């Protein structure tokens, strides 16, 4: 039986942040996904990357972006926002924007754009689609993350195993998501350090 994105997300939401363990089990049916960074004596902040030409301010408060592109392959992206000592940072702003299933960005509205705030345990998640490739770039998501009263981190997250990663001048392997296949798409994980 293949695990669904909903089951993986439920497992993520049920688990505590276990920074020193290095891996987090999602239960018997779900695969084991590791933290994107090991939390030991502290970690480096998530690297910044350019926003690109398609950023638009004032995105809607929205977690379910896949409704904007119902023909796209579904993916749920989830993670924590933590500080440099791996402590959760509640009420952090997490904003996403991305290309659609045809490799295009919505420049007029807010299709495949949204934001949310982390919960009391520093958790965030978006249900969206896998962005299509477009000329000159590897597959990626754009993010802005801001802890309460802190500076804005603008960055991009990348897919492992993409042929275009090595050719993309913005690619950084520390910004690779951990991805697990699910019966109804994919489940990705990344923890932002701000």
Secondary structure, DSSP 8 states (H G I E B T S, - for coil): ----HHHHHHHHHHS---TTTSEE---SSS--EE-SS--SS-----------TT--SS--B-SB-GGG-TTS-EEEEEEEEE-TTS-B-TT-EEEEE---TTS---SSS-TTEEEEE--TTSEEEEEEE-----TT--SEEEEEEE-TTS-EEEEEEE-TT-GGGGG-TT--GGGB-EEEEETTEEEEE--EE-
